[in-house]
Amino acid sequence: MTSSTADQQLAGIGVQLADAVVAAVPGWVVGAVVTVLDAWEAAGHSVTDRHAVLAEAAEAGQAAGTRVAAELCALVRTDVDAQRSTPLTAVRDIVSLPTGVLRRAGVAPVARDPVAERWHPGDDYGLAPASLAAVSPDLADLALAWGAAKAIAHRQRHED
C-alpha cells in the first residue's frame, strides 16, 4: 500500500467514523442524562419537571451532534501529520452539554476520582467516555480501524 493509498484509506474510514459518531452522540447525551437522573431519583431526590429535563437533554444531544460533526469533519480533512486531536477528544469536548442540563436540573455533582477530576475538570457527573465504544458499542470496530489506518498512513509516510 502506498502512502497515497494509505492516506485515502484513512480519509475513507475517517468519514465513516465521523458519520457514525455524529449519529450516536445525540442518543448518548440523552442516555447520559437519564442514567444520572435515574441514580439521583433512586437516591431519594427529585427534579421539578423530569419531562422538561429530558426535552432539554434531547436538544443538547442535537447540539452535541452538530458540534461533533464540525470538529470531526475538520479532523478527517486534516493531513495525518497535522492531526492534533482524535474522535474521542471531540466527544469528550461536548460533555459540557449534558453536564449543563443536569446542573440546571439541580442534580448534585458526583464524587469523582482525583485523576478524573484533573483530566476532566468540568465533568461533574463522570460522563467523559473512556472510549468511543462507551458512546456506542457500534463505534468500537470503526474506531479501531481508524486508529490502525492512521498508524499505517503515518508509518508509510515516514519510513526510511
NUKOLGU-108127 format. One line per field, with one value per residue: x, y, z of N, C-alpha, C in turn; residue number from 1. Coordinates in steps of 0.05 Angstrom, whole numbers, plus 32768, in hexadecimal, padded with zeros to 4 digits. Example, Ala and Ser with C-alpha at 12.3 -4.5 7.8 and 13.67 -1.06 7.14 Angstrom:
# residues 2
nu: c(8108:8101)
nv: c(7F8E:7FD3)
nw: c(809C:808E)
cau: c(80F6:8111)
cav: c(7FA6:7FEB)
caw: c(809C:808F)
cu: c(8108:8102)
cv: c(7FBE:8001)
cw: c(809C:809D)
kolkol: c(1:2)
***
This chain:
# residues 160
nu: c(8011:800D:8023:7FFF:7FD2:7FCA:7FBE:7F8E:7F6F:7F6E:7F52:7F20:7F0E:7F0D:7EE3:7EB8:7EBA:7EB3:7E7E:7E62:7E6D:7E55:7E20:7E17:7E20:7DF4:7DCE:7DEF:7DF9:7DC5:7DBD:7DE6:7DD4:7DA3:7DB6:7DD2:7DA9:7D85:7DA4:7DA8:7D73:7D68:7D85:7D65:7D5A:7D3D:7D29:7D0E:7CEF:7CF1:7CE4:7CED:7D24:7D37:7D27:7D48:7D78:7D75:7D77:7DAA:7DC7:7DC0:7DDA:7E0D:7E19:7E1C:7E48:7E71:7E72:7E86:7EBA:7ED0:7ECC:7EF2:7F1F:7F25:7F31:7F62:7FA8:7FCC:7FFD:7FF4:7FCB:7FB1:7F8E:7F59:7F22:7F0A:7F19:7EFB:7EC8:7ECC:7ED1:7E9D:7E83:7E75:7E42:7E17:7E25:7E18:7DE0:7DD2:7DE6:7DC5:7D95:7D9B:7DB6:7DE4:7E2C:7E56:7E81:7EC3:7EFD:7F3E:7F63:7F42:7F26:7F4F:7F5D:7F2C:7F11:7EE0:7EB9:7E89:7E6A:7E83:7E81:7EA2:7EB6:7EDD:7EEC:7EDA:7EB7:7E9B:7E78:7E59:7E52:7E56:7E7C:7EAE:7ECD:7ED4:7EF1:7F1F:7F31:7F3A:7F64:7F8C:7F91:7FA3:7FD5:7FEF:7FF0:800F:803F:804F:8058:8085:80AD:80F0)
nv: c(7FE8:802B:806B:8092:8073:805F:808E:809B:8070:8079:80AA:809A:8075:8097:80BB:8097:8089:80BC:80C7:809E:80AA:80DC:80CE:80AE:80CF:80F3:80CF:80B9:80E5:80F0:80BE:80C0:80E9:80D4:80A7:80BE:80DC:80B3:8099:80C3:80CA:8097:809A:80B7:80EB:8121:813F:817C:817B:8146:8138:8168:816D:8141:8150:817C:8161:8144:816E:8181:8154:8156:8186:8177:814F:816F:8190:816A:8155:817F:8184:8150:814C:8173:815A:8128:813C:8151:814D:8112:811A:814A:8145:8150:813E:8111:80E6:80D6:80FE:8128:8118:8117:814D:8161:8154:817B:818B:8163:8166:819A:8199:8176:8194:81C2:81A9:81A1:8176:8159:815A:811F:80F6:80F2:80D1:80EA:80EC:80EA:8119:813E:8134:813D:8171:818D:8168:8157:812B:80FC:80EC:80EB:80C3:8086:806E:806B:8041:8043:806B:8055:8011:8003:8023:8010:7FEB:800C:8036:801D:800C:803E:8052:802C:8034:8068:8062:8042:8063:808D:8072:805E:808C:80A0:807A:8063)
nw: c(8000:7FED:8006:7FF6:7FEB:801F:8039:8020:8030:8067:8067:8052:8079:80A3:8096:8098:80CE:80E6:80D4:80EE:8124:8129:8121:814E:817B:818D:81A5:81CC:81ED:8202:821B:8241:8262:8274:8290:82BB:82D2:82E1:8309:832D:833B:8350:837E:839E:8392:836A:832C:8314:82E4:82C0:828C:8270:8278:825C:8229:8222:8223:81F4:81CF:81DB:81CB:8194:8189:8199:8174:8146:8152:8159:8126:8107:811D:8114:80DD:80CE:80E5:80C8:8097:809D:8092:80A1:80BD:80D5:80F8:8138:815B:816F:815D:818D:81B0:819B:81A9:81E1:81E9:81E6:8214:8236:8228:8236:826C:8279:8274:829E:82CA:82C7:82D4:8308:831D:8348:8345:833A:8364:8350:8337:8347:831C:82EF:82F8:82EF:82B9:829F:82AE:82AD:82AD:82D0:82DB:82CD:8297:826A:8235:8235:8207:81C1:81BB:81EB:81E0:81B8:81AB:8176:8160:816C:8149:811C:8132:8141:810E:80F7:8117:810B:80D4:80D4:80ED:80C8:809B:80AE:80BB:8089:806D:8086:8085:8082)
cau: c(8000:801D:801B:7FE7:7FBC:7FC5:7FB0:7F73:7F61:7F69:7F3D:7F07:7F06:7F07:7EC8:7EA5:7EBA:7EA6:7E61:7E58:7E6E:7E40:7E06:7E15:7E23:7DDB:7DC4:7E02:7DF4:7DAC:7DC1:7DF6:7DC3:7D90:7DC4:7DD8:7D8F:7D7B:7DB3:7DA1:7D58:7D6A:7D91:7D50:7D58:7D2C:7D2C:7CF3:7CE0:7D01:7CDE:7CFC:7D41:7D3C:7D25:7D60:7D8D:7D73:7D82:7DC8:7DD1:7DC1:7DF0:7E26:7E1D:7E25:7E63:7E83:7E73:7E99:7ED5:7ED9:7ED0:7F0C:7F34:7F2A:7F3C:7F7D:7FBD:7FD3:8012:7FEB:7FB5:7FB9:7F77:7F4E:7F05:7F02:7F1C:7EE4:7EB1:7ED0:7ECD:7E81:7E79:7E69:7E25:7E06:7E2B:7E07:7DC4:7DD0:7DE9:7DAC:7D80:7DA0:7DC3:7DFE:7E43:7E5D:7E9C:7ED4:7F1A:7F4F:7F6F:7F2C:7F21:7F65:7F5C:7F13:7F09:7EC4:7EA7:7E7F:7E5B:7E93:7E76:7EB6:7EBA:7EF9:7EF0:7EC2:7EA5:7E8A:7E63:7E49:7E62:7E59:7E93:7EC7:7EDC:7EDC:7F06:7F38:7F3A:7F45:7F7E:7F9F:7F96:7FB4:7FF0:7FFB:7FF5:8026:8057:8058:8062:809E:80C0:810B)
cav: c(8000:8043:807F:809F:8060:805E:80A7:8099:805E:8088:80BE:808C:806A:80AF:80C4:8083:808C:80D5:80C4:808D:80B8:80F1:80C1:80A3:80E2:80FD:80BB:80B7:80FC:80EA:80A7:80C8:80F9:80C1:8096:80CE:80E3:809B:8095:80D9:80C4:807F:80A3:80C5:8107:8124:8158:8189:8172:8133:813A:8180:8167:812F:815F:818C:814E:813F:8186:8181:813F:8160:819A:8168:8143:8184:8198:8154:8153:8193:817D:8138:8153:8180:8147:8115:814A:815A:813B:8101:8126:8163:813F:8154:8137:80F7:80E6:80D4:8119:8138:8110:8121:816A:8168:814B:8193:818E:8155:8170:81B3:8190:816C:81AA:81D2:8199:81A0:815D:815E:814C:8106:80F4:80E6:80CB:8102:80EC:80F2:8136:814D:8131:8147:8181:8197:8150:8154:8112:80E5:80E4:80E8:80A7:807C:8066:806F:802B:804B:807B:8041:7FFA:8002:8033:8003:7FE1:8022:8045:800C:800D:8059:8054:801C:8042:8080:8059:8039:807B:809B:8062:805C:80A6:80A6:8064:806A)
caw: c(8000:7FEC:8019:7FEC:7FF0:803B:8040:8016:8041:8080:8063:804F:8093:80B4:808F:80A3:80EB:80ED:80D1:8103:813E:8129:8124:8169:8191:8199:81B7:81E3:81FF:8210:822C:8258:8274:8280:82A4:82D3:82DE:82EE:8321:833F:8346:8361:8398:83AD:8389:8353:831C:8312:82CC:82B2:826F:8265:8279:8246:8210:8220:821D:81D7:81C1:81E0:81BA:8178:8188:819C:815A:8133:815A:8154:8109:80FE:8126:8107:80C1:80CC:80EB:80B3:8080:80A4:808B:80B7:80CD:80E2:810B:8153:816B:8168:815F:81A9:81BC:8192:81BA:81FC:81E9:81E7:822E:8243:8221:8249:8286:827D:8278:82B9:82DD:82C7:82E0:8325:8326:8355:8339:8347:836D:833B:833B:8343:8301:82DD:82FC:82E2:829C:8295:82C5:82AC:82AB:82EB:82DE:82C3:827D:8255:822E:8234:81EC:81B0:81C1:8201:81D4:81AB:81A4:8159:8158:8174:8132:810B:8140:813E:80F2:80F2:8124:80FC:80BA:80DA:80F3:80AF:808A:80BA:80B8:806D:8065:8094:8085:8078)
cu: c(8012:8013:8002:7FCF:7FB5:7FB7:7F93:7F62:7F5A:7F52:7F21:7EFC:7EFE:7EEB:7EB3:7EA3:7EAC:7E88:7E55:7E58:7E58:7E25:7E02:7E14:7E08:7DCF:7DD5:7DFD:7DDA:7DAF:7DD2:7DE5:7DAF:7D9E:7DC9:7DBD:7D83:7D89:7DAC:7D86:7D58:7D76:7D7D:7D4D:7D44:7D33:7D10:7CE3:7CF2:7CFD:7CED:7D1A:7D48:7D3A:7D3E:7D78:7D8D:7D7D:7DA1:7DD4:7DD4:7DD8:7E0B:7E2D:7E28:7E42:7E78:7E87:7E88:7EB6:7EE0:7EDD:7EEB:7F23:7F39:7F34:7F59:7F91:7FC6:7FE9:800A:7FD4:7FBF:7FA2:7F6F:7F30:7EFB:7F04:7F05:7ECC:7EB4:7ECC:7EB0:7E74:7E6C:7E4B:7E13:7E0C:7E1A:7DEA:7DC0:7DD3:7DD0:7D95:7D84:7DAC:7DDF:7E14:7E49:7E7A:7EAC:7EF0:7F2A:7F5C:7F5A:7F26:7F36:7F63:7F43:7F06:7EEC:7EB0:7E9D:7E72:7E6A:7E89:7E8A:7EBB:7ED7:7F00:7ED8:7EAE:7E93:7E74:7E4F:7E5B:7E67:7E71:7EAE:7ED8:7EE5:7EF2:7F20:7F43:7F46:7F60:7F93:7FA5:7FA7:7FD1:7FFE:8002:800E:8040:8061:8063:807E:80B2:80DB:8111)
cv: c(8019:8057:808D:808D:805F:8077:80A7:8087:806B:809C:80B0:8081:8081:80BA:80B1:8086:80A6:80D3:80B4:809A:80CD:80E5:80B7:80B8:80EC:80E8:80B7:80CD:80F7:80D3:80AE:80D8:80E6:80B0:80A5:80D5:80CB:8096:80AA:80D3:80AB:8085:80B3:80E2:8109:813E:8163:817E:8160:8135:8151:817B:8155:813D:8171:817A:8147:8156:8187:816B:8148:8174:818C:815B:8157:818C:8183:8151:8166:818C:8165:813C:8160:816C:8134:8122:8154:8145:812C:810D:813E:815D:8140:814C:811B:80F9:80E4:80EF:812A:8131:811A:813F:8173:815F:8163:8196:817D:815E:8189:81AC:8187:8181:81BB:81C4:8197:8187:8163:814E:8132:8107:80E6:80E2:80E4:8103:80F5:810F:8147:814C:813E:8159:818A:8180:8148:8139:80F9:80DB:80E0:80CB:809F:8074:806D:8059:8031:805D:8069:8029:7FF7:8012:8025:7FFA:7FF8:8033:8036:800E:8029:805C:8044:8029:805A:8077:8050:8050:808A:808C:8061:8077:80AB:808F:806E:8058)
cw: c(8000:8001:8010:7FF0:800E:8045:8038:8028:805C:807D:8061:8069:80A6:80AF:809B:80C1:80F4:80EA:80E7:811E:813F:812D:8141:817F:819C:81AD:81D0:81F7:820F:8223:8245:826C:8283:8296:82BE:82E1:82ED:8308:8336:834C:8357:837C:83A8:83A6:8372:8344:8319:82FC:82BB:8294:8262:8264:8261:822B:820C:8219:81FF:81C7:81C4:81CF:819D:8175:8189:8181:8146:8139:8154:8135:80FE:8105:8118:80E9:80BD:80D1:80D4:8099:8084:809D:80A4:80C9:80DC:80F6:8127:8166:8162:8169:817C:81B7:81B4:81A3:81D6:81FF:81EC:8202:823D:823E:8233:8266:828C:8282:8294:82CE:82DF:82D4:82FF:832F:8331:8346:8348:8351:8357:8345:8337:8327:82ED:82DF:82EE:82C4:8290:82AA:82C4:82AB:82C6:82F0:82D3:82A9:8267:824E:822D:8218:81DB:81B4:81D8:81F7:81C7:81A4:8186:814F:815D:815C:8120:8118:813E:8122:80EC:80FE:8115:80E1:80BE:80DE:80D9:809D:8094:80B6:809B:8063:8070:8095:8079:8060)
kolkol: c(1:2:3:4:5:6:7:8:9:10:11:12:13:14:15:16:17:18:19:20:21:22:23:24:25:26:27:28:29:30:31:32:33:34:35:36:37:38:39:40:41:42:43:44:45:46:47:48:49:50:51:52:53:54:55:56:57:58:59:60:61:62:63:64:65:66:67:68:69:70:71:72:73:74:75:76:77:78:79:80:81:82:83:84:85:86:87:88:89:90:91:92:93:94:95:96:97:98:99:100:101:102:103:104:105:106:107:108:109:110:111:112:113:114:115:116:117:118:119:120:121:122:123:124:125:126:127:128:129:130:131:132:133:134:135:136:137:138:139:140:141:142:143:144:145:146:147:148:149:150:151:152:153:154:155:156:157:158:159:160)
***
